[in-house]
Amino acid sequence: MEPLGTCTALLLIGTISLLLLSAIWNSKMYRKGRMPPGPTPLPIVGNVLQLKGKQWDEVFSKISEKYGPMFTLYLGTEPVVVLYGYEAIKEALIDQGNDFSARAKVPLVEKIYKGKGIIFSSGESWQLIRHFTLTTLRNFGMGKKSIEERIQEEARYLLEQLHGTKGQPFDPHHLVTYATYNVICSIIFGKRYGYDDKRFQDLFALCEDNVKIFTSVCGKLFNVFPALMEWVPGPHHRMVTNFAKFREIVLEEAKEHRATLDPNSPRDFIDCFFIRMDQEKHDEASAFTMENMVICSLDFFGAGTESTSSTLKYGLLILQKFPEIEEKVQEEIDRVVGRSRMPGMADRGQMPYTDAVIHEIQRFISFSSVGVPHAMVKDTLFRGYTIPKGTTIFPVLTSALHDDKEFPNPKEFDPGHFLNEDGTFRKSDYFIPFSAGKRNCAGEGLARMELFLFFTSILQNFKLKPTTDPKDIDITPLEKPTIRFPRPYKFCVIPR
């Protein structure tokens, strides 16, 4: 039996056994106190069956019609408070941001991270590492080359690869994903790799495999029933092995960096981390350790590659379906940038239509419908309910991005959602694809820069040619509960 079948079968047997052996139902399920109301959970499994095989944000939308913008669900025996709608999300993550700033425990991630890094850490360590990372990205610019220059360098290489397709149909998955991976490699390691480099290929394979495992059936089940799934064979056990291999790659790079480190001229994130480590070498409680360096590097690859590459791939697919929008973007690029130089971030302010299209791509696809779950720092009174310390919080980002009052016809792709009547760019507080508040994505600025520079560079040089009639292009996402991946496709790029 294949691992996935084994995983599902053993889970079913285990669940039935637990149901039969449970003479007394876990009372924690009913100790709601003043928690928000929600649909009645089943013993042991909670509300999991209501979510099975569905887009979670669509399920949450229907539940919110009955229970309002705040309700409680149970994933197994663990309560989760769901925030649905911009106002509830804003009130929690921004107005009471300190209370909602802890990170929820995700069992499959916790096996690897152990509370370290940027994304899945909490408390003082998280604050120190996040501040260090933001400061490094924002003010330092990553050494002798600015981040913008690093992205432009990778864009040139990507354009060469696209020219190499010679107008023939190809799947953009690897090329686009390699480009985003190399941007992260440049920031962390201070260098880009050839796409056929063995270390680069190993790094890519490990990270991509972990994404597949995390979004698999076994990965999701582990996060709901970790004690049971520890005994169930399946691909979820491979994540620990993958991390060990990833750690070896980072430590090899770190060893080379340590040998050539110049504290007065840091080249990249690892150099900056080493300098901070040396400054705090006498502090036994310092958060700046080799293990945290490795986990932070994993965070960069986890948060800074899949979401950006999927948005790029999805955006290129959407523009094939709407060639008139592609043409308007190219007209604006030709008018503002021309063909003799690469687009730069300074151009964005003069390109409102292009900026609106990129925002609309992010809004329309809503790549991560609930973002990374939050948790309560302490027992907190919120909207008349008491949410206990440690309770997991799901802010449904799609509920803001698809709000029909802020974005008329939210299910339709329309750059006009981000344009004023006079054609200038229109900002919206509801645009929160990177979440909001104290735990918004630390790499938001980097991602926005990559999306603008990659999109404009490609459209400056190529016309997108679909392999089917545009009206037949399917832009609905693959069926994943909380993440929207584009469907695989092939297309052609024709030099302009």
C-alpha positions as CSV (number, residue, x, y, z in Angstrom):
1,M,0.0,0.0,0.0
2,E,1.3,3.5,-0.9
3,P,2.2,5.8,2.1
4,L,-0.8,8.0,1.5
5,G,-3.2,5.1,1.5
6,T,-1.5,3.6,4.5
7,C,-1.7,7.0,6.3
8,T,-5.5,7.4,5.6
9,A,-6.4,3.8,6.4
10,L,-4.5,3.7,9.7
11,L,-6.0,7.1,10.6
12,L,-9.4,5.7,10.1
13,I,-8.7,2.6,12.2
14,G,-7.1,4.7,14.9
15,T,-10.1,7.1,14.9
16,I,-12.6,4.3,15.2
17,S,-10.6,2.7,18.0
18,L,-10.4,5.9,19.9
19,L,-14.2,6.4,19.5
20,L,-14.9,2.9,20.8
21,L,-12.4,3.2,23.7
22,S,-13.6,6.7,24.7
23,A,-16.1,6.0,27.5
24,I,-15.8,9.5,28.7
25,W,-15.7,12.3,26.2
26,N,-12.9,14.8,26.6
27,S,-14.5,17.5,28.7
28,K,-12.2,20.2,27.4
29,M,-14.3,20.2,24.3
30,Y,-17.2,21.6,26.3
31,R,-15.3,23.9,28.7
32,K,-15.9,26.8,26.4
33,G,-16.6,29.3,29.2
34,R,-17.1,32.6,27.4
35,M,-15.5,31.5,24.1
36,P,-17.4,32.5,20.9
37,P,-20.1,30.1,19.7
38,G,-19.7,27.8,16.8
39,P,-20.9,24.6,15.2
40,T,-21.1,21.6,17.5
41,P,-17.9,19.5,17.4
42,L,-17.9,15.7,17.2
43,P,-16.0,13.6,19.8
44,I,-12.3,13.4,19.2
45,V,-12.3,14.8,15.6
46,G,-14.0,18.1,16.4
47,N,-15.1,19.9,13.3
48,V,-12.5,18.4,11.0
49,L,-15.1,16.5,8.9
50,Q,-16.8,19.8,8.0
51,L,-13.5,21.0,6.5
52,K,-12.4,17.8,4.7
53,G,-11.8,18.2,1.0
54,K,-13.0,21.8,0.9
55,Q,-11.5,25.3,0.7
56,W,-11.5,26.3,4.3
57,D,-12.3,30.0,3.6
58,E,-15.4,29.0,1.8
59,V,-16.5,26.8,4.7
60,F,-15.7,29.7,7.1
61,S,-17.8,32.0,5.0
62,K,-20.9,29.8,5.4
63,I,-20.3,29.4,9.1
64,S,-19.9,33.1,9.6
65,E,-23.4,33.7,8.1
66,K,-24.8,31.9,11.1
67,Y,-22.3,32.8,13.9
68,G,-21.0,36.2,12.7
69,P,-17.4,37.4,12.2
70,M,-16.0,35.5,15.2
71,F,-16.7,31.8,16.0
72,T,-15.0,28.7,17.5
73,L,-14.1,25.5,15.7
74,Y,-12.3,22.4,17.0
75,L,-9.5,20.8,15.1
76,G,-9.4,17.5,16.9
77,T,-9.7,18.5,20.5
78,E,-8.0,21.9,20.1
79,P,-10.2,25.0,19.9
80,V,-9.6,27.6,17.1
81,V,-11.1,31.0,17.1
82,V,-11.8,32.1,13.5
83,L,-11.9,35.8,12.6
84,Y,-13.9,36.5,9.5
85,G,-14.1,40.0,7.9
86,Y,-11.7,42.9,7.8
87,E,-13.1,44.7,10.9
88,A,-12.7,41.7,13.1
89,I,-9.2,41.0,11.8
90,K,-8.2,44.7,12.2
91,E,-9.5,44.9,15.7
92,A,-7.6,41.8,16.7
93,L,-4.3,42.0,14.9
94,I,-3.9,45.8,14.8
95,D,-5.9,47.4,17.6
96,Q,-5.2,44.6,20.1
97,G,-2.1,43.4,18.3
98,N,0.0,42.7,21.4
99,D,-2.6,40.2,22.8
100,F,-2.8,38.3,19.5
101,S,0.9,38.3,18.7
102,A,1.9,34.8,19.8
103,R,2.4,32.1,17.2
104,A,0.1,29.1,17.2
105,K,1.8,25.7,17.7
106,V,1.8,23.8,14.4
107,P,2.9,20.2,15.4
108,L,4.6,19.3,12.2
109,V,6.5,22.6,12.1
110,E,7.3,22.4,15.8
111,K,9.2,19.1,15.3
112,I,11.7,21.0,13.3
113,Y,11.6,24.6,14.5
114,K,11.3,24.0,18.2
115,G,10.2,27.6,18.8
116,K,13.1,29.2,16.9
117,G,13.4,31.4,13.8
118,I,11.1,34.3,12.7
119,I,7.8,32.8,11.6
120,F,7.0,30.2,14.2
121,S,8.6,31.7,17.3
122,S,7.1,33.9,20.0
123,G,8.1,36.1,22.9
124,E,11.3,38.0,23.3
125,S,13.3,35.8,21.0
126,W,10.9,36.4,18.2
127,Q,11.0,40.2,18.8
128,L,14.8,40.3,18.7
129,I,15.1,38.1,15.6
130,R,12.3,39.8,13.7
131,H,13.7,43.3,14.5
132,F,17.2,42.2,13.4
133,T,15.9,40.7,10.2
134,L,13.7,43.8,9.3
135,T,16.6,46.1,10.1
136,T,19.0,44.1,8.0
137,L,16.6,43.9,5.0
138,R,15.5,47.5,5.2
139,N,18.6,49.5,6.1
140,F,21.6,47.5,5.2
141,G,20.4,46.5,1.7
142,M,22.5,43.3,2.0
143,G,26.0,44.6,1.6
144,K,27.6,45.8,-1.5
145,K,24.6,45.0,-3.7
146,S,21.2,46.4,-2.9
147,I,18.3,43.9,-2.8
148,E,16.9,45.6,-5.9
149,E,20.2,45.0,-7.8
150,R,20.1,41.3,-6.7
151,I,16.6,40.9,-8.1
152,Q,17.5,42.7,-11.3
153,E,20.5,40.4,-11.8
154,E,18.3,37.3,-11.4
155,A,15.7,38.8,-13.7
156,R,18.3,39.1,-16.4
157,Y,19.2,35.5,-16.1
158,L,15.5,34.5,-16.1
159,L,15.1,36.5,-19.3
160,E,18.0,34.6,-20.9
161,Q,16.3,31.3,-20.0
162,L,13.0,32.5,-21.5
163,H,14.7,33.5,-24.7
164,G,16.1,30.0,-24.8
165,T,12.6,28.6,-25.1
166,K,12.6,30.0,-28.7
167,G,8.8,30.6,-28.7
168,Q,8.0,27.0,-28.0
169,P,5.5,25.9,-25.3
170,F,7.0,25.3,-21.8
171,D,5.9,24.9,-18.2
172,P,7.1,27.9,-16.3
173,H,7.2,26.2,-12.9
174,H,10.9,25.5,-12.6
175,L,12.2,28.6,-14.2
176,V,10.1,31.0,-12.2
177,T,10.6,29.1,-8.9
178,Y,14.4,28.9,-9.5
179,A,14.5,32.7,-10.0
180,T,12.8,33.3,-6.6
181,Y,15.0,30.7,-4.9
182,N,18.1,32.4,-6.3
183,V,17.0,35.8,-4.9
184,I,16.8,34.2,-1.4
185,C,20.2,32.5,-2.0
186,S,21.7,35.9,-2.9
187,I,20.3,37.5,0.2
188,I,21.3,34.6,2.6
189,F,24.5,33.3,1.0
190,G,25.6,36.4,-1.0
191,K,25.6,34.6,-4.3
192,R,23.3,33.2,-7.0
193,Y,23.7,29.7,-8.4
194,G,23.4,28.3,-11.8
195,Y,20.1,26.5,-12.2
196,D,21.9,23.2,-12.7
197,D,24.2,23.6,-9.7
198,K,24.0,20.5,-7.5
199,R,23.8,22.3,-4.2
200,F,21.1,24.6,-5.6
201,Q,19.2,21.6,-7.0
202,D,19.4,19.8,-3.6
203,L,18.2,22.9,-1.8
204,F,15.3,23.3,-4.1
205,A,14.3,19.7,-4.0
206,L,14.3,19.6,-0.2
207,C,12.2,22.8,0.2
208,E,9.8,21.8,-2.5
209,D,9.3,18.3,-1.0
210,N,8.6,19.9,2.4
211,V,5.9,22.1,0.9
212,K,4.3,19.0,-0.7
213,I,4.4,17.1,2.5
214,F,3.0,20.0,4.6
215,T,0.1,20.4,2.3
216,S,-0.5,16.6,1.9
217,V,-3.3,14.7,3.7
218,C,-0.8,13.2,6.1
219,G,0.7,16.6,6.9
220,K,-2.6,18.1,7.7
221,L,-3.6,15.1,9.8
222,F,-0.4,15.3,11.8
223,N,-1.2,18.8,12.8
224,V,-4.6,17.7,14.1
225,F,-3.7,14.4,15.6
226,P,0.1,14.6,16.3
227,A,0.2,11.8,19.0
228,L,-1.6,9.4,16.7
229,M,0.3,10.3,13.5
230,E,3.7,9.8,15.2
231,W,2.9,6.1,14.9
232,V,1.4,6.2,11.4
233,P,3.8,5.6,8.5
234,G,3.8,8.2,5.8
235,P,5.6,11.1,4.1
236,H,5.2,13.4,7.1
237,H,8.2,11.7,8.8
238,R,10.4,12.7,5.9
239,M,10.3,16.4,6.9
240,V,12.7,15.9,9.7
241,T,15.2,14.1,7.4
242,N,14.8,16.9,4.8
243,F,15.6,19.5,7.5
244,A,18.7,17.6,8.5
245,K,19.9,17.8,4.9
246,F,19.0,21.5,4.6
247,R,20.9,22.2,7.8
248,E,24.0,20.6,6.4
249,I,23.8,22.9,3.3
250,V,23.4,26.0,5.4
251,L,26.2,25.0,7.8
252,E,28.6,24.4,4.9
253,E,27.8,27.9,3.6
254,A,28.2,29.3,7.1
255,K,31.6,27.7,7.5
256,E,32.8,29.3,4.3
257,H,31.5,32.6,5.5
258,R,33.1,32.4,8.9
259,A,36.5,31.8,7.3
260,T,36.3,34.9,5.2
261,L,34.2,37.2,7.4
262,D,35.0,40.9,7.4
263,P,32.9,42.6,10.1
264,N,33.4,46.0,8.4
265,S,32.0,44.7,5.1
266,P,29.3,42.1,5.5
267,R,28.1,40.5,2.3
268,D,24.8,38.9,3.2
269,F,22.4,37.8,5.9
270,I,24.8,35.1,7.3
271,D,27.6,37.6,7.7
272,C,25.3,40.0,9.5
273,F,24.1,37.1,11.7
274,F,27.7,36.1,12.6
275,I,28.6,39.7,13.5
276,R,25.6,39.8,15.9
277,M,26.6,36.4,17.3
278,D,30.1,37.8,18.0
279,Q,28.7,40.8,19.7
280,E,26.6,38.7,22.0
281,K,29.0,35.8,22.5
282,H,29.2,36.3,26.3
283,D,25.4,36.2,26.6
284,E,24.4,32.6,27.3
285,A,20.7,33.5,26.7
286,S,21.3,35.1,23.3
287,A,18.9,34.3,20.6
288,F,21.7,34.6,18.0
289,T,22.9,31.0,17.8
290,M,23.9,28.8,14.9
291,E,20.6,26.8,15.2
292,N,18.6,30.1,15.0
293,M,20.7,31.0,11.9
294,V,19.7,27.8,10.2
295,I,16.0,28.1,11.2
296,C,15.9,31.8,10.0
297,S,17.4,30.6,6.7
298,L,14.7,28.0,6.4
299,D,12.1,30.8,7.1
300,F,13.5,32.8,4.2
301,F,13.1,29.9,1.8
302,G,9.7,28.8,3.2
303,A,8.1,32.3,3.2
304,G,10.1,33.9,0.4
305,T,9.9,31.4,-2.4
306,E,6.7,29.4,-2.7
307,S,4.2,32.4,-2.2
308,T,6.2,34.7,-4.6
309,S,6.8,32.0,-7.3
310,S,3.2,30.8,-7.2
311,T,1.9,34.4,-7.5
312,L,4.2,35.0,-10.5
313,K,3.0,31.8,-12.2
314,Y,-0.6,32.5,-11.4
315,G,-0.3,36.1,-12.6
316,L,1.2,35.0,-15.9
317,L,-1.7,32.6,-16.4
318,I,-4.3,35.3,-15.6
319,L,-2.7,37.8,-18.1
320,Q,-3.0,35.1,-20.8
321,K,-6.7,35.0,-20.1
322,F,-7.0,38.7,-20.4
323,P,-4.7,39.8,-23.2
324,E,-6.2,43.3,-23.2
325,I,-4.8,43.8,-19.7
326,E,-1.4,42.5,-20.7
327,E,-1.4,45.0,-23.6
328,K,-2.2,47.9,-21.3
329,V,0.6,46.9,-18.9
330,Q,3.0,46.7,-21.8
331,E,2.0,50.1,-23.1
332,E,2.7,51.6,-19.7
333,I,6.0,49.9,-19.5
334,D,7.0,51.2,-22.9
335,R,5.9,54.7,-22.0
336,V,7.6,54.9,-18.6
337,V,10.6,52.6,-18.9
338,G,11.1,52.0,-22.6
339,R,13.1,49.0,-24.0
340,S,16.7,50.1,-23.4
341,R,17.0,49.6,-19.6
342,M,15.5,47.3,-17.0
343,P,12.6,48.4,-14.9
344,G,13.4,49.7,-11.4
345,M,11.5,50.3,-8.2
346,A,11.7,54.1,-8.9
347,D,9.4,53.5,-11.9
348,R,6.5,52.0,-9.9
349,G,5.2,55.4,-8.8
350,Q,4.7,56.3,-12.4
351,M,3.0,53.0,-13.4
352,P,-0.3,53.0,-11.6
353,Y,-2.0,50.6,-13.9
354,T,0.8,48.0,-13.7
355,D,0.9,48.4,-9.9
356,A,-2.9,47.9,-9.8
357,V,-2.7,44.7,-11.9
358,I,0.0,43.2,-9.6
359,H,-2.2,44.1,-6.5
360,E,-5.2,42.6,-8.2
361,I,-3.4,39.4,-8.9
362,Q,-2.5,39.1,-5.2
363,R,-6.0,40.0,-4.1
364,F,-7.8,37.8,-6.6
365,I,-5.8,34.6,-5.9
366,S,-5.5,35.2,-2.1
367,F,-2.6,32.7,-2.0
368,S,-2.8,31.9,1.7
369,S,-6.4,32.1,2.9
370,V,-5.7,32.2,6.6
371,G,-2.0,33.1,6.7
372,V,0.1,31.6,9.5
373,P,-2.1,31.0,12.6
374,H,-1.8,33.3,15.6
375,A,-2.2,32.5,19.2
376,M,-3.2,34.4,22.3
377,V,-0.4,35.8,24.5
378,K,-2.7,35.9,27.6
379,D,-6.4,35.4,28.5
380,T,-8.0,38.3,26.6
381,L,-11.4,39.9,26.5
382,F,-12.3,40.5,22.9
383,R,-15.7,41.5,21.5
384,G,-17.4,40.4,24.7
385,Y,-15.8,36.9,24.8
386,T,-12.8,35.6,26.8
387,I,-10.2,33.9,24.7
388,P,-7.8,31.8,26.8
389,K,-4.0,32.1,26.6
390,G,-2.6,29.9,23.9
391,T,-5.8,29.6,21.9
392,T,-5.1,29.3,18.1
393,I,-6.5,32.2,16.0
394,F,-7.3,31.9,12.3
395,P,-7.6,35.4,10.6
396,V,-9.3,34.6,7.3
397,L,-7.4,36.9,5.0
398,T,-9.6,36.0,2.0
399,S,-12.6,37.6,3.8
400,A,-10.9,41.0,3.6
401,L,-9.4,40.5,0.1
402,H,-12.8,39.4,-1.3
403,D,-14.9,41.8,0.6
404,D,-17.7,42.8,-1.8
405,K,-18.2,46.3,-0.3
406,E,-14.5,47.2,-0.7
407,F,-14.0,45.3,-4.0
408,P,-17.2,45.1,-6.1
409,N,-17.5,41.7,-7.8
410,P,-14.6,40.3,-5.8
411,K,-14.6,36.9,-7.6
412,E,-13.8,38.7,-10.9
413,F,-10.3,39.8,-11.9
414,D,-10.5,43.6,-12.2
415,P,-7.5,46.0,-11.9
416,G,-10.0,48.7,-11.4
417,H,-10.3,47.6,-7.8
418,F,-7.0,49.5,-7.3
419,L,-7.5,52.5,-9.5
420,N,-9.2,55.8,-8.8
421,E,-11.5,57.4,-11.4
422,D,-8.6,59.6,-12.6
423,G,-6.4,56.5,-13.2
424,T,-4.2,57.0,-10.2
425,F,-3.4,54.1,-7.9
426,R,-5.9,53.4,-5.2
427,K,-4.7,52.1,-1.8
428,S,-6.9,49.9,0.3
429,D,-6.6,48.9,4.0
430,Y,-8.3,45.6,3.0
431,F,-5.3,44.6,0.9
432,I,-3.7,42.2,3.5
433,P,-2.2,39.2,1.5
434,F,0.8,39.4,3.9
435,S,-1.5,39.5,7.0
436,A,-1.5,42.6,9.3
437,G,-0.2,43.9,12.5
438,K,2.8,42.8,14.5
439,R,3.0,39.4,12.8
440,N,2.6,40.5,9.2
441,C,5.1,38.9,6.9
442,A,8.7,40.2,7.6
443,G,9.5,39.7,3.9
444,E,6.6,41.7,2.5
445,G,8.9,44.5,1.1
446,L,11.1,41.9,-0.6
447,A,8.1,40.0,-2.1
448,R,6.5,43.2,-3.4
449,M,9.8,44.2,-5.0
450,E,10.3,40.8,-6.6
451,L,6.7,40.7,-8.0
452,F,7.1,44.2,-9.6
453,L,10.6,43.7,-11.0
454,F,9.9,40.1,-12.4
455,F,6.5,40.9,-13.9
456,T,7.7,44.2,-15.6
457,S,10.9,42.6,-16.8
458,I,9.1,39.7,-18.4
459,L,6.3,41.9,-20.0
460,Q,8.9,44.4,-21.2
461,N,10.6,41.7,-23.3
462,F,7.9,39.2,-24.2
463,K,4.4,38.8,-25.3
464,L,2.6,36.0,-23.6
465,K,1.0,33.4,-26.0
466,P,-1.3,30.8,-24.5
467,T,-1.6,27.3,-26.0
468,T,-5.4,27.5,-25.9
469,D,-8.1,30.1,-26.6
470,P,-7.9,32.6,-23.7
471,K,-11.6,32.1,-22.9
472,D,-10.8,28.4,-22.2
473,I,-8.0,29.1,-19.7
474,D,-8.9,27.9,-16.2
475,I,-7.8,30.3,-13.5
476,T,-9.5,28.5,-10.6
477,P,-7.0,27.2,-8.1
478,L,-5.9,23.7,-7.3
479,E,-8.0,22.2,-4.5
480,K,-5.9,22.9,-1.4
481,P,-7.6,23.8,1.9
482,T,-5.7,26.9,2.8
483,I,-3.3,27.6,-0.1
484,R,-4.2,28.5,-3.7
485,F,-1.8,27.1,-6.2
486,P,-2.2,27.7,-9.9
487,R,-3.1,24.8,-12.1
488,P,-0.1,23.5,-14.2
489,Y,0.0,25.0,-17.6
490,K,2.3,25.6,-20.6
491,F,2.5,28.7,-22.7
492,C,4.9,30.5,-25.1
493,V,6.8,33.7,-24.7
494,I,7.3,35.7,-27.9
495,P,10.1,38.4,-28.0
496,R,8.6,41.8,-28.5
